[in-house]
C-alpha cells in the first residue's frame, strides 16, 4: 500500500504533464460522492415522508362529516 502511494506520488511529479491522484485524493473524492448521495437520499426520504403524512391527514379529514364537525365546534366541553 505504501509502495503504491509512493509510486502514484512520484508519478505525479514527472515532467510529462500527466498528473495521477494520490490515494488520499481518491478516497476524499469517493467520500464526497458518498456524502452527496446520502444527502440526496435524506432529501428524498423527507419528501416521501411528508407526502405520506399529508395523504394520511387528508384521508382522515375527508372521512369526517361536516355536520358532526359543526356540532363539536359549538360544544364547549369538546374544546376544553
Secondary structure, 3 states (H helix, E strand, C coil): CHHHHHHHHHHHCCCCCCCCCCHHHHHHHHHHHHHHHHHHHHHHHHHHHHHHHHHHHHHHHHCCCHHHHHHHHHCHHHHC
